Amino acid sequence: MILHVTDVSYIEKYKVRVSFNNGETGIVDLSHALKGPVFEPLNDLSLFAKLKLDSELETIVWPNGADLAPEYLYFLAFKDNPKLQAQFQRWGYIS
């Protein structure tokens, strides 16, 4: 199954609630992911809070053109789930 984001909502600070097409929903803290020229402007909470779901890309996007892969969002939401460690290793998020 190819993973897609189906719903997203801003919670507070750099936290968002993300729902995926596999039926799971999780909370993602993006405070440590906002590095590099495209993502650094999102440290401004007023811009960060303008996130939305792009139905064509099927992931989170921001007005400045930034977007994040659904797999990365899923990893951040469920990185502590022992049942998913093998999947995250295959995706290259853990070694």
Secondary structure, 3 states (H helix, E strand, C coil): CCCCEEEEEEEECCEEEEEECCCCEEEEECCCCCCCCCCHHHHCHHHHCCCEEECCCCEEECCCCCECCHHHHHHHHHCCCHHHHHHHHHHCCCC
